């Protein structure tokens, strides 16, 4: 058994344990392997160990990996900021986008989604900590953007994503994630059919699961440290 397989098994055990600890339904939390800046060999090891969902931040790096791996069973998630000149290829090559924060980007993704593919699964990125350095919309902007996206036939609204301010204290971590949980619940009560909270990474995914996360985005705890130079130039 290689290190990646050992890490994957340990992470899945932790997720199952946290589901039980925080009274979550078994199997309700999914692991998204964040593979940005990671070598193809590590990704292949994760695939061989049974991991099929991978998150990428850099389009050119992701496209190079997709070509090298060439496995139609892999579900690719784009989790980084989206630039207008990247939307066509994101729409064509990814199953999920976690970082929607702009109506113009939504229109481009909708119009450029190939007809033979199902609607692109969308999470709206929310800046719950109101950090100027973070992307995402503020809490008040979420509902109008959702109403706008709901009218676009080639996008499928699934839920919300956040990268909150970093905290070492578990309760502080929970407090940040709780904001997104409350917002999601409110939107569902208003008629939005949301089923996804994409929140939690290697250092805080227990707190995220405690607060309702359905997708935890794990990179370092699975693969180890990233390459010094991400492969966005490929």
C-alpha beads as a LAMMPS data file, in Angstrom:
LAMMPS data file: protein, C-alpha beads

234 atoms
233 bonds

1 atom types
1 bond types

-500.0 500.0 xlo xhi
-500.0 500.0 ylo yhi
-500.0 500.0 zlo zhi

Masses

1 110.0

Atoms # bond

1 1 1 0.000 0.000 0.000
2 1 1 1.447 3.382 -1.006
3 1 1 1.282 6.600 1.017
4 1 1 -1.503 8.136 -1.081
5 1 1 -3.692 5.073 -0.551
6 1 1 -2.943 5.127 3.175
7 1 1 -3.845 8.809 3.370
8 1 1 -7.061 8.273 1.417
9 1 1 -8.161 5.447 3.696
10 1 1 -7.378 7.550 6.781
11 1 1 -9.284 10.544 5.419
12 1 1 -12.353 8.473 4.604
13 1 1 -12.272 6.974 8.084
14 1 1 -12.082 10.464 9.574
15 1 1 -14.999 11.661 7.459
16 1 1 -17.097 8.658 8.542
17 1 1 -16.162 9.282 12.176
18 1 1 -17.146 12.948 11.944
19 1 1 -20.439 12.068 10.251
20 1 1 -21.248 9.903 13.251
21 1 1 -19.971 12.396 15.818
22 1 1 -22.044 15.264 14.457
23 1 1 -25.147 13.228 13.640
24 1 1 -24.757 13.491 9.889
25 1 1 -26.242 10.910 7.565
26 1 1 -23.759 8.203 6.633
27 1 1 -22.192 8.912 3.251
28 1 1 -23.475 12.512 3.135
29 1 1 -19.989 14.042 3.029
30 1 1 -17.914 13.595 -0.128
31 1 1 -14.176 13.960 -0.527
32 1 1 -12.920 16.184 -3.335
33 1 1 -9.197 15.613 -3.872
34 1 1 -7.559 18.963 -4.568
35 1 1 -4.878 18.038 -7.070
36 1 1 -3.562 21.471 -8.078
37 1 1 0.215 21.532 -8.199
38 1 1 0.411 17.761 -7.726
39 1 1 2.287 15.335 -9.949
40 1 1 0.375 13.078 -12.316
41 1 1 1.856 10.066 -10.509
42 1 1 0.219 11.101 -7.235
43 1 1 -3.136 11.653 -8.923
44 1 1 -2.909 8.255 -10.605
45 1 1 -2.162 6.653 -7.236
46 1 1 -5.306 8.263 -5.809
47 1 1 -7.356 7.046 -8.790
48 1 1 -6.030 3.519 -8.358
49 1 1 -7.061 3.732 -4.693
50 1 1 -10.630 4.605 -5.730
51 1 1 -10.749 8.411 -5.710
52 1 1 -12.625 9.746 -8.751
53 1 1 -13.388 13.421 -7.967
54 1 1 -10.579 15.969 -8.329
55 1 1 -10.464 19.745 -7.884
56 1 1 -8.231 22.058 -9.910
57 1 1 -7.541 25.801 -9.672
58 1 1 -5.561 26.446 -12.838
59 1 1 -7.162 25.766 -16.193
60 1 1 -4.108 24.981 -18.308
61 1 1 -2.688 22.696 -15.636
62 1 1 -6.019 20.900 -15.366
63 1 1 -6.378 20.429 -19.123
64 1 1 -2.884 18.945 -19.317
65 1 1 -3.768 16.488 -16.547
66 1 1 -7.070 15.546 -18.176
67 1 1 -5.235 14.765 -21.403
68 1 1 -2.524 12.751 -19.666
69 1 1 -4.918 10.758 -17.482
70 1 1 -7.617 10.327 -20.153
71 1 1 -10.134 8.610 -17.879
72 1 1 -13.828 9.353 -18.536
73 1 1 -14.736 8.109 -15.058
74 1 1 -13.001 11.066 -13.417
75 1 1 -15.223 13.941 -12.282
76 1 1 -13.338 17.220 -12.603
77 1 1 -14.243 20.226 -10.437
78 1 1 -12.973 23.756 -11.097
79 1 1 -12.467 25.453 -7.744
80 1 1 -10.417 28.560 -8.539
81 1 1 -11.361 32.095 -9.608
82 1 1 -12.816 32.251 -13.129
83 1 1 -11.565 34.694 -15.751
84 1 1 -13.685 35.546 -18.790
85 1 1 -11.157 34.124 -21.221
86 1 1 -11.271 30.750 -19.447
87 1 1 -15.027 30.161 -19.436
88 1 1 -15.316 28.291 -22.750
89 1 1 -12.883 25.574 -21.741
90 1 1 -14.226 25.382 -18.201
91 1 1 -17.728 24.922 -19.617
92 1 1 -16.511 22.214 -21.969
93 1 1 -14.276 20.163 -19.677
94 1 1 -15.596 20.322 -16.111
95 1 1 -18.579 18.758 -14.359
96 1 1 -18.585 21.258 -11.486
97 1 1 -17.660 24.871 -10.807
98 1 1 -17.379 25.823 -7.119
99 1 1 -16.394 29.459 -7.520
100 1 1 -19.104 31.360 -9.379
101 1 1 -19.271 34.997 -8.236
102 1 1 -20.346 37.024 -11.254
103 1 1 -23.385 37.278 -13.531
104 1 1 -21.300 37.867 -16.656
105 1 1 -19.316 34.714 -15.975
106 1 1 -22.566 32.810 -15.424
107 1 1 -23.882 33.949 -18.805
108 1 1 -20.682 32.932 -20.567
109 1 1 -20.623 29.508 -18.919
110 1 1 -24.270 28.928 -19.783
111 1 1 -23.874 29.981 -23.402
112 1 1 -20.645 28.023 -23.876
113 1 1 -21.732 24.752 -22.244
114 1 1 -21.704 22.127 -25.036
115 1 1 -25.172 20.875 -25.943
116 1 1 -24.226 17.217 -25.541
117 1 1 -23.239 17.694 -21.895
118 1 1 -25.581 17.917 -18.897
119 1 1 -25.887 21.311 -17.178
120 1 1 -22.750 22.490 -15.391
121 1 1 -23.095 21.999 -11.632
122 1 1 -22.605 25.352 -9.924
123 1 1 -21.783 26.532 -6.419
124 1 1 -21.747 30.232 -5.657
125 1 1 -18.641 31.291 -3.772
126 1 1 -19.460 33.309 -0.654
127 1 1 -16.946 35.462 1.204
128 1 1 -18.350 34.726 4.663
129 1 1 -15.465 36.446 6.441
130 1 1 -15.699 39.620 4.310
131 1 1 -11.960 39.498 3.637
132 1 1 -10.780 41.926 0.988
133 1 1 -8.152 39.438 -0.173
134 1 1 -10.739 36.714 -0.843
135 1 1 -12.905 36.263 -3.908
136 1 1 -16.611 35.502 -3.696
137 1 1 -19.775 37.521 -3.204
138 1 1 -20.918 38.916 0.119
139 1 1 -23.847 37.368 1.950
140 1 1 -26.371 39.916 0.665
141 1 1 -25.440 39.289 -2.966
142 1 1 -26.049 35.540 -2.937
143 1 1 -29.819 35.453 -3.431
144 1 1 -29.889 37.869 -6.419
145 1 1 -27.125 35.886 -8.118
146 1 1 -28.992 32.642 -7.468
147 1 1 -32.195 34.060 -8.912
148 1 1 -30.266 35.110 -11.994
149 1 1 -28.535 31.748 -12.434
150 1 1 -31.761 29.805 -11.933
151 1 1 -32.949 31.178 -15.272
152 1 1 -29.941 29.809 -17.174
153 1 1 -30.791 26.368 -18.577
154 1 1 -27.255 25.043 -18.963
155 1 1 -26.302 25.706 -15.348
156 1 1 -27.530 23.654 -12.394
157 1 1 -27.448 25.463 -9.064
158 1 1 -26.239 23.031 -6.418
159 1 1 -25.248 25.194 -3.472
160 1 1 -22.626 27.381 -1.841
161 1 1 -18.862 27.342 -1.376
162 1 1 -16.600 29.259 0.970
163 1 1 -12.985 29.644 2.037
164 1 1 -13.304 31.394 5.404
165 1 1 -10.686 33.207 7.413
166 1 1 -8.136 30.860 8.964
167 1 1 -8.603 29.982 12.631
168 1 1 -6.693 27.551 14.817
169 1 1 -9.533 27.295 17.325
170 1 1 -12.174 24.681 16.471
171 1 1 -15.126 26.729 17.707
172 1 1 -13.993 29.753 15.694
173 1 1 -13.798 27.524 12.626
174 1 1 -17.322 26.293 13.274
175 1 1 -18.624 29.816 13.656
176 1 1 -17.424 30.764 10.165
177 1 1 -18.938 27.675 8.567
178 1 1 -22.155 28.134 10.502
179 1 1 -22.773 31.385 8.614
180 1 1 -22.888 29.486 5.332
181 1 1 -25.049 26.738 6.794
182 1 1 -27.624 29.285 8.014
183 1 1 -27.604 31.065 4.655
184 1 1 -28.079 27.798 2.774
185 1 1 -30.955 26.750 5.010
186 1 1 -32.633 30.140 4.527
187 1 1 -32.321 29.894 0.745
188 1 1 -33.800 26.395 0.774
189 1 1 -36.738 27.677 2.814
190 1 1 -37.228 30.330 0.127
191 1 1 -37.565 27.679 -2.560
192 1 1 -34.053 27.106 -3.887
193 1 1 -33.312 23.414 -4.363
194 1 1 -29.805 23.342 -2.898
195 1 1 -28.053 20.168 -1.837
196 1 1 -24.384 21.173 -1.582
197 1 1 -22.160 23.001 0.881
198 1 1 -18.580 22.961 -0.387
199 1 1 -16.544 23.905 2.655
200 1 1 -13.674 22.557 4.680
201 1 1 -10.062 21.833 3.779
202 1 1 -7.201 19.842 5.299
203 1 1 -6.940 21.954 8.479
204 1 1 -10.613 22.557 9.229
205 1 1 -12.770 19.880 7.620
206 1 1 -13.981 18.490 10.944
207 1 1 -15.535 21.870 11.795
208 1 1 -17.013 22.066 8.296
209 1 1 -18.624 18.646 8.637
210 1 1 -19.995 19.664 12.018
211 1 1 -21.695 22.582 10.278
212 1 1 -23.226 20.692 7.370
213 1 1 -20.542 20.449 4.680
214 1 1 -21.326 17.954 1.922
215 1 1 -18.030 18.352 0.006
216 1 1 -14.680 18.729 1.759
217 1 1 -11.824 19.876 -0.474
218 1 1 -8.672 18.091 0.675
219 1 1 -5.247 18.504 -0.891
220 1 1 -2.284 18.505 1.492
221 1 1 -3.653 15.841 3.841
222 1 1 -4.027 13.482 0.884
223 1 1 -1.123 14.302 -1.428
224 1 1 1.373 16.072 0.802
225 1 1 2.934 19.414 -0.037
226 1 1 2.317 20.803 -3.534
227 1 1 5.030 21.271 -6.120
228 1 1 6.790 24.612 -5.679
229 1 1 5.686 25.801 -9.103
230 1 1 2.062 24.997 -10.064
231 1 1 1.666 23.714 -13.579
232 1 1 -0.585 26.467 -14.905
233 1 1 1.768 27.050 -17.814
234 1 1 1.304 23.585 -19.272

Bonds

1 1 1 2
2 1 2 3
3 1 3 4
4 1 4 5
5 1 5 6
6 1 6 7
7 1 7 8
8 1 8 9
9 1 9 10
10 1 10 11
11 1 11 12
12 1 12 13
13 1 13 14
14 1 14 15
15 1 15 16
16 1 16 17
17 1 17 18
18 1 18 19
19 1 19 20
20 1 20 21
21 1 21 22
22 1 22 23
23 1 23 24
24 1 24 25
25 1 25 26
26 1 26 27
27 1 27 28
28 1 28 29
29 1 29 30
30 1 30 31
31 1 31 32
32 1 32 33
33 1 33 34
34 1 34 35
35 1 35 36
36 1 36 37
37 1 37 38
38 1 38 39
39 1 39 40
40 1 40 41
41 1 41 42
42 1 42 43
43 1 43 44
44 1 44 45
45 1 45 46
46 1 46 47
47 1 47 48
48 1 48 49
49 1 49 50
50 1 50 51
51 1 51 52
52 1 52 53
53 1 53 54
54 1 54 55
55 1 55 56
56 1 56 57
57 1 57 58
58 1 58 59
59 1 59 60
60 1 60 61
61 1 61 62
62 1 62 63
63 1 63 64
64 1 64 65
65 1 65 66
66 1 66 67
67 1 67 68
68 1 68 69
69 1 69 70
70 1 70 71
71 1 71 72
72 1 72 73
73 1 73 74
74 1 74 75
75 1 75 76
76 1 76 77
77 1 77 78
78 1 78 79
79 1 79 80
80 1 80 81
81 1 81 82
82 1 82 83
83 1 83 84
84 1 84 85
85 1 85 86
86 1 86 87
87 1 87 88
88 1 88 89
89 1 89 90
90 1 90 91
91 1 91 92
92 1 92 93
93 1 93 94
94 1 94 95
95 1 95 96
96 1 96 97
97 1 97 98
98 1 98 99
99 1 99 100
100 1 100 101
101 1 101 102
102 1 102 103
103 1 103 104
104 1 104 105
105 1 105 106
106 1 106 107
107 1 107 108
108 1 108 109
109 1 109 110
110 1 110 111
111 1 111 112
112 1 112 113
113 1 113 114
114 1 114 115
115 1 115 116
116 1 116 117
117 1 117 118
118 1 118 119
119 1 119 120
120 1 120 121
121 1 121 122
122 1 122 123
123 1 123 124
124 1 124 125
125 1 125 126
126 1 126 127
127 1 127 128
128 1 128 129
129 1 129 130
130 1 130 131
131 1 131 132
132 1 132 133
133 1 133 134
134 1 134 135
135 1 135 136
136 1 136 137
137 1 137 138
138 1 138 139
139 1 139 140
140 1 140 141
141 1 141 142
142 1 142 143
143 1 143 144
144 1 144 145
145 1 145 146
146 1 146 147
147 1 147 148
148 1 148 149
149 1 149 150
150 1 150 151
151 1 151 152
152 1 152 153
153 1 153 154
154 1 154 155
155 1 155 156
156 1 156 157
157 1 157 158
158 1 158 159
159 1 159 160
160 1 160 161
161 1 161 162
162 1 162 163
163 1 163 164
164 1 164 165
165 1 165 166
166 1 166 167
167 1 167 168
168 1 168 169
169 1 169 170
170 1 170 171
171 1 171 172
172 1 172 173
173 1 173 174
174 1 174 175
175 1 175 176
176 1 176 177
177 1 177 178
178 1 178 179
179 1 179 180
180 1 180 181
181 1 181 182
182 1 182 183
183 1 183 184
184 1 184 185
185 1 185 186
186 1 186 187
187 1 187 188
188 1 188 189
189 1 189 190
190 1 190 191
191 1 191 192
192 1 192 193
193 1 193 194
194 1 194 195
195 1 195 196
196 1 196 197
197 1 197 198
198 1 198 199
199 1 199 200
200 1 200 201
201 1 201 202
202 1 202 203
203 1 203 204
204 1 204 205
205 1 205 206
206 1 206 207
207 1 207 208
208 1 208 209
209 1 209 210
210 1 210 211
211 1 211 212
212 1 212 213
213 1 213 214
214 1 214 215
215 1 215 216
216 1 216 217
217 1 217 218
218 1 218 219
219 1 219 220
220 1 220 221
221 1 221 222
222 1 222 223
223 1 223 224
224 1 224 225
225 1 225 226
226 1 226 227
227 1 227 228
228 1 228 229
229 1 229 230
230 1 230 231
231 1 231 232
232 1 232 233
233 1 233 234
